[in-house]
Amino acid sequence: MLETSLYLTPGVATAIFVVACISGYRYRSVWKAEGPVWQLWLWGLVAGIGLLTVGFLPMQPG
């Protein structure tokens, strides 16, 4: 069976989730203000990667 050694601890997962939420808020702020497109890409990618990481990496077995 395929075994992965890549796990998230609860603290790291929480930190990634908080950063993703703040990035999503910044994305929405730039979007509403019709700001620069590069900022939309930056904040959107940070939020997306953070949420995908928390969503698809397993938590550390206890």
MOPAC internal coordinates of N, CA, C and O (Angstrom, degrees):
PM7 1SCF
backbone

  N    0.0000 0     0.00 0     0.00 0    0    0    0
  C    1.4474 1     0.00 0     0.00 0    1    0    0
  C    1.5208 1   108.83 1     0.00 0    2    1    0
  O    1.2310 1   120.80 1   -34.27 1    3    2    1
  N    1.3309 1   116.07 1   145.73 1    3    2    1
  C    1.4556 1   121.76 1  -178.69 1    5    3    2
  C    1.5246 1   109.52 1   -75.25 1    6    5    3
  O    1.2310 1   120.93 1   -60.65 1    7    6    5
  N    1.3046 1   115.82 1   119.35 1    7    6    5
  C    1.4614 1   122.17 1  -178.79 1    9    7    6
  C    1.5250 1   108.71 1  -108.85 1   10    9    7
  O    1.2310 1   120.25 1   -47.83 1   11   10    9
  N    1.3099 1   117.13 1   132.17 1   11   10    9
  C    1.4589 1   120.39 1   176.92 1   13   11   10
  C    1.5255 1   109.52 1  -111.75 1   14   13   11
  O    1.2310 1   121.06 1   -36.83 1   15   14   13
  N    1.3089 1   115.59 1   143.17 1   15   14   13
  C    1.4538 1   119.66 1   178.55 1   17   15   14
  C    1.5236 1   110.96 1  -104.06 1   18   17   15
  O    1.2310 1   120.60 1  -166.98 1   19   18   17
  N    1.3243 1   116.46 1    13.02 1   19   18   17
  C    1.4520 1   121.76 1  -178.33 1   21   19   18
  C    1.5259 1   108.87 1   -99.06 1   22   21   19
  O    1.2310 1   120.89 1   -75.52 1   23   22   21
  N    1.3313 1   115.90 1   104.48 1   23   22   21
  C    1.4607 1   121.88 1  -178.86 1   25   23   22
  C    1.5143 1   109.82 1  -126.95 1   26   25   23
  O    1.2310 1   120.59 1   -24.87 1   27   26   25
  N    1.3141 1   116.47 1   155.13 1   27   26   25
  C    1.4588 1   122.13 1   173.41 1   29   27   26
  C    1.5263 1   108.85 1  -104.96 1   30   29   27
  O    1.2310 1   120.75 1   -47.14 1   31   30   29
  N    1.3089 1   116.18 1   132.86 1   31   30   29
  C    1.4574 1   119.49 1   171.45 1   33   31   30
  C    1.5320 1   107.45 1   -80.55 1   34   33   31
  O    1.2310 1   119.79 1   -20.81 1   35   34   33
  N    1.3156 1   118.00 1   159.19 1   35   34   33
  C    1.4667 1   119.32 1  -179.88 1   37   35   34
  C    1.5337 1   113.33 1   -58.30 1   38   37   35
  O    1.2310 1   120.06 1   142.44 1   39   38   37
  N    1.3124 1   117.48 1   -37.56 1   39   38   37
  C    1.4678 1   120.38 1   179.63 1   41   39   38
  C    1.5194 1   112.83 1   -66.37 1   42   41   39
  O    1.2310 1   120.82 1   136.36 1   43   42   41
  N    1.3342 1   116.04 1   -43.64 1   43   42   41
  C    1.4644 1   120.55 1   179.34 1   45   43   42
  C    1.5254 1   110.08 1   -67.29 1   46   45   43
  O    1.2310 1   120.11 1   138.57 1   47   46   45
  N    1.3126 1   117.39 1   -41.43 1   47   46   45
  C    1.4642 1   120.72 1   178.56 1   49   47   46
  C    1.5260 1   110.71 1   -62.20 1   50   49   47
  O    1.2310 1   120.02 1   139.89 1   51   50   49
  N    1.3160 1   117.57 1   -40.11 1   51   50   49
  C    1.4604 1   121.39 1   178.10 1   53   51   50
  C    1.5232 1   110.70 1   -64.72 1   54   53   51
  O    1.2310 1   120.37 1   136.86 1   55   54   53
  N    1.3307 1   116.90 1   -43.14 1   55   54   53
  C    1.4651 1   120.89 1   179.97 1   57   55   54
  C    1.5319 1   110.94 1   -63.86 1   58   57   55
  O    1.2310 1   120.14 1   136.86 1   59   58   57
  N    1.3194 1   117.33 1   -43.14 1   59   58   57
  C    1.4661 1   120.98 1   178.41 1   61   59   58
  C    1.5233 1   109.99 1   -63.05 1   62   61   59
  O    1.2310 1   120.27 1   137.93 1   63   62   61
  N    1.3318 1   117.09 1   -42.07 1   63   62   61
  C    1.4638 1   121.08 1   179.62 1   65   63   62
  C    1.5328 1   111.47 1   -63.47 1   66   65   63
  O    1.2310 1   120.15 1   138.41 1   67   66   65
  N    1.3179 1   117.31 1   -41.59 1   67   66   65
  C    1.4674 1   121.12 1   179.62 1   69   67   66
  C    1.5289 1   110.19 1   -64.63 1   70   69   67
  O    1.2310 1   120.22 1   135.88 1   71   70   69
  N    1.3440 1   117.18 1   -44.12 1   71   70   69
  C    1.4691 1   120.80 1   177.84 1   73   71   70
  C    1.5260 1   110.48 1   -62.36 1   74   73   71
  O    1.2310 1   120.27 1   139.91 1   75   74   73
  N    1.3287 1   117.09 1   -40.09 1   75   74   73
  C    1.4643 1   120.58 1   178.95 1   77   75   74
  C    1.5347 1   110.84 1   -65.14 1   78   77   75
  O    1.2310 1   119.88 1   139.86 1   79   78   77
  N    1.3052 1   117.83 1   -40.14 1   79   78   77
  C    1.4665 1   120.93 1   178.77 1   81   79   78
  C    1.5337 1   111.34 1   -65.86 1   82   81   79
  O    1.2310 1   120.29 1   136.72 1   83   82   81
  N    1.3193 1   117.05 1   -43.28 1   83   82   81
  C    1.4650 1   120.61 1   178.05 1   85   83   82
  C    1.5327 1   109.92 1   -64.57 1   86   85   83
  O    1.2310 1   120.08 1   140.27 1   87   86   85
  N    1.3197 1   117.45 1   -39.73 1   87   86   85
  C    1.4642 1   120.93 1   178.31 1   89   87   86
  C    1.5222 1   111.15 1   -65.24 1   90   89   87
  O    1.2310 1   120.10 1   141.35 1   91   90   89
  N    1.3181 1   117.42 1   -38.65 1   91   90   89
  C    1.4515 1   121.04 1   176.34 1   93   91   90
  C    1.5220 1   111.69 1   -64.37 1   94   93   91
  O    1.2310 1   120.35 1   141.96 1   95   94   93
  N    1.3007 1   116.93 1   -38.04 1   95   94   93
  C    1.4579 1   121.12 1   176.72 1   97   95   94
  C    1.5301 1   110.45 1   -65.05 1   98   97   95
  O    1.2310 1   120.81 1   136.85 1   99   98   97
  N    1.3334 1   116.06 1   -43.15 1   99   98   97
  C    1.4744 1   120.06 1   177.92 1  101   99   98
  C    1.5286 1   110.63 1   -64.25 1  102  101   99
  O    1.2310 1   120.29 1   140.71 1  103  102  101
  N    1.3342 1   117.06 1   -39.29 1  103  102  101
  C    1.4658 1   120.93 1   176.80 1  105  103  102
  C    1.5257 1   110.08 1   -57.63 1  106  105  103
  O    1.2310 1   120.89 1   131.64 1  107  106  105
  N    1.3156 1   115.91 1   -48.36 1  107  106  105
  C    1.4660 1   120.37 1  -178.48 1  109  107  106
  C    1.5237 1   110.81 1   -64.23 1  110  109  107
  O    1.2310 1   119.75 1   141.47 1  111  110  109
  N    1.3287 1   118.07 1   -38.53 1  111  110  109
  C    1.4616 1   121.16 1   179.08 1  113  111  110
  C    1.5250 1   111.49 1   -63.75 1  114  113  111
  O    1.2310 1   120.43 1   135.42 1  115  114  113
  N    1.3254 1   116.79 1   -44.58 1  115  114  113
  C    1.4640 1   120.47 1   179.24 1  117  115  114
  C    1.5257 1   110.23 1   -66.54 1  118  117  115
  O    1.2310 1   120.53 1   140.62 1  119  118  117
  N    1.3187 1   116.60 1   -39.38 1  119  118  117
  C    1.4584 1   121.16 1  -179.49 1  121  119  118
  C    1.5335 1   110.95 1   -63.30 1  122  121  119
  O    1.2310 1   120.58 1   133.58 1  123  122  121
  N    1.3464 1   116.49 1   -46.42 1  123  122  121
  C    1.4639 1   120.69 1  -179.32 1  125  123  122
  C    1.5306 1   111.49 1   -65.10 1  126  125  123
  O    1.2310 1   120.33 1   145.65 1  127  126  125
  N    1.3390 1   116.98 1   -34.35 1  127  126  125
  C    1.4627 1   121.11 1   180.00 1  129  127  126
  C    1.5266 1   112.04 1   -83.89 1  130  129  127
  O    1.2310 1   120.39 1   179.75 1  131  130  129
  N    1.3229 1   116.85 1    -0.25 1  131  130  129
  C    1.4569 1   123.12 1  -176.25 1  133  131  130
  C    1.5252 1   110.78 1    52.89 1  134  133  131
  O    1.2310 1   121.78 1  -129.85 1  135  134  133
  N    1.3262 1   114.20 1    50.15 1  135  134  133
  C    1.4509 1   121.74 1  -178.63 1  137  135  134
  C    1.5215 1   112.48 1   -78.53 1  138  137  135
  O    1.2310 1   120.88 1     9.28 1  139  138  137
  N    1.3295 1   115.93 1  -170.72 1  139  138  137
  C    1.4617 1   121.19 1  -177.93 1  141  139  138
  C    1.5347 1   112.11 1   -62.47 1  142  141  139
  O    1.2310 1   121.39 1   -37.37 1  143  142  141
  N    1.3176 1   114.95 1   142.63 1  143  142  141
  C    1.4648 1   120.50 1  -177.72 1  145  143  142
  C    1.5259 1   111.26 1   -66.03 1  146  145  143
  O    1.2310 1   120.12 1   146.89 1  147  146  145
  N    1.3421 1   117.37 1   -33.11 1  147  146  145
  C    1.4679 1   118.78 1  -178.51 1  149  147  146
  C    1.5250 1   110.54 1   -64.14 1  150  149  147
  O    1.2310 1   119.62 1   147.92 1  151  150  149
  N    1.3371 1   118.33 1   -32.08 1  151  150  149
  C    1.4662 1   120.47 1   177.19 1  153  151  150
  C    1.5233 1   110.99 1   -70.43 1  154  153  151
  O    1.2310 1   120.33 1   143.79 1  155  154  153
  N    1.3273 1   116.97 1   -36.21 1  155  154  153
  C    1.4596 1   119.43 1   175.35 1  157  155  154
  C    1.5217 1   110.49 1   -59.82 1  158  157  155
  O    1.2310 1   120.78 1   134.07 1  159  158  157
  N    1.3277 1   116.11 1   -45.93 1  159  158  157
  C    1.4641 1   119.84 1   178.75 1  161  159  158
  C    1.5225 1   111.41 1   -63.52 1  162  161  159
  O    1.2310 1   120.13 1   136.42 1  163  162  161
  N    1.3105 1   117.35 1   -43.58 1  163  162  161
  C    1.4738 1   120.69 1  -178.55 1  165  163  162
  C    1.5232 1   111.02 1   -60.53 1  166  165  163
  O    1.2310 1   120.45 1   125.20 1  167  166  165
  N    1.3298 1   116.75 1   -54.80 1  167  166  165
  C    1.4649 1   120.27 1  -176.66 1  169  167  166
  C    1.5248 1   111.94 1   -68.35 1  170  169  167
  O    1.2310 1   120.59 1   143.87 1  171  170  169
  N    1.3232 1   116.48 1   -36.13 1  171  170  169
  C    1.4660 1   119.51 1   178.42 1  173  171  170
  C    1.5117 1   112.69 1   -66.07 1  174  173  171
  O    1.2310 1   120.57 1   138.29 1  175  174  173
  N    1.3341 1   116.51 1   -41.71 1  175  174  173
  C    1.4709 1   119.48 1   178.58 1  177  175  174
  C    1.5212 1   111.89 1   -67.26 1  178  177  175
  O    1.2310 1   120.31 1   138.19 1  179  178  177
  N    1.3245 1   117.00 1   -41.81 1  179  178  177
  C    1.4710 1   119.80 1   178.74 1  181  179  178
  C    1.5280 1   110.04 1   -61.72 1  182  181  179
  O    1.2310 1   120.31 1   134.33 1  183  182  181
  N    1.3173 1   117.01 1   -45.67 1  183  182  181
  C    1.4662 1   120.66 1   179.70 1  185  183  182
  C    1.5237 1   110.99 1   -64.31 1  186  185  183
  O    1.2310 1   120.36 1   134.27 1  187  186  185
  N    1.3197 1   116.91 1   -45.73 1  187  186  185
  C    1.4637 1   120.81 1  -178.76 1  189  187  186
  C    1.5118 1   113.21 1   -63.63 1  190  189  187
  O    1.2310 1   120.61 1   133.97 1  191  190  189
  N    1.3269 1   116.43 1   -46.03 1  191  190  189
  C    1.4638 1   120.13 1  -179.88 1  193  191  190
  C    1.5338 1   110.23 1   -64.66 1  194  193  191
  O    1.2310 1   120.47 1   139.44 1  195  194  193
  N    1.3274 1   116.70 1   -40.56 1  195  194  193
  C    1.4657 1   119.86 1   178.87 1  197  195  194
  C    1.5172 1   112.37 1   -62.48 1  198  197  195
  O    1.2310 1   120.34 1   134.49 1  199  198  197
  N    1.3286 1   116.96 1   -45.51 1  199  198  197
  C    1.4641 1   119.83 1  -178.98 1  201  199  198
  C    1.5245 1   111.59 1   -69.51 1  202  201  199
  O    1.2310 1   120.05 1   142.25 1  203  202  201
  N    1.3290 1   117.52 1   -37.75 1  203  202  201
  C    1.4660 1   119.46 1   176.26 1  205  203  202
  C    1.5309 1   111.57 1   -65.69 1  206  205  203
  O    1.2310 1   120.54 1   142.75 1  207  206  205
  N    1.3195 1   116.57 1   -37.25 1  207  206  205
  C    1.4668 1   120.29 1   178.06 1  209  207  206
  C    1.5232 1   110.72 1   -62.96 1  210  209  207
  O    1.2310 1   120.62 1   130.95 1  211  210  209
  N    1.3286 1   116.42 1   -49.05 1  211  210  209
  C    1.4652 1   119.78 1  -179.84 1  213  211  210
  C    1.5194 1   110.68 1   -65.80 1  214  213  211
  O    1.2310 1   120.13 1   146.09 1  215  214  213
  N    1.3192 1   117.35 1   -33.91 1  215  214  213
  C    1.4469 1   121.01 1  -176.18 1  217  215  214
  C    1.5302 1   114.37 1   -76.03 1  218  217  215
  O    1.2310 1   120.20 1   148.68 1  219  218  217
  N    1.3321 1   117.22 1   -31.32 1  219  218  217
  C    1.4478 1   118.84 1  -171.53 1  221  219  218
  C    1.5342 1   116.23 1  -113.77 1  222  221  219
  O    1.2310 1   119.65 1   167.34 1  223  222  221
  N    1.3231 1   118.27 1   -12.66 1  223  222  221
  C    1.4642 1   119.34 1   174.83 1  225  223  222
  C    1.5289 1   109.16 1   -90.81 1  226  225  223
  O    1.2310 1   120.12 1   -43.76 1  227  226  225
  N    1.3168 1   117.38 1   136.24 1  227  226  225
  C    1.4562 1   119.59 1  -177.49 1  229  227  226
  C    1.5330 1   111.75 1   -73.23 1  230  229  227
  O    1.2310 1   121.87 1   -25.04 1  231  230  229
  N    1.3258 1   114.02 1   154.96 1  231  230  229
  C    1.4565 1   119.89 1   174.92 1  233  231  230
  C    1.5256 1   108.84 1   -78.60 1  234  233  231
  O    1.2310 1   120.97 1   -25.67 1  235  234  233
  N    1.3123 1   115.76 1   154.33 1  235  234  233
  C    1.4542 1   121.60 1  -179.45 1  237  235  234
  C    1.5262 1   109.40 1   -64.44 1  238  237  235
  O    1.2310 1   120.65 1   -51.65 1  239  238  237
  N    1.3315 1   116.37 1   128.35 1  239  238  237
  C    1.4764 1   118.25 1   178.99 1  241  239  238
  C    1.5225 1   110.24 1   -65.64 1  242  241  239
  O    1.2310 1   121.31 1   -39.69 1  243  242  241
  N    1.2850 1   115.10 1   140.31 1  243  242  241
  C    1.4549 1   119.58 1  -176.34 1  245  243  242
  C    1.4455 1   111.07 1  -102.56 1  246  245  243
  O    1.2310 1   120.10 1   180.00 1  247  246  245

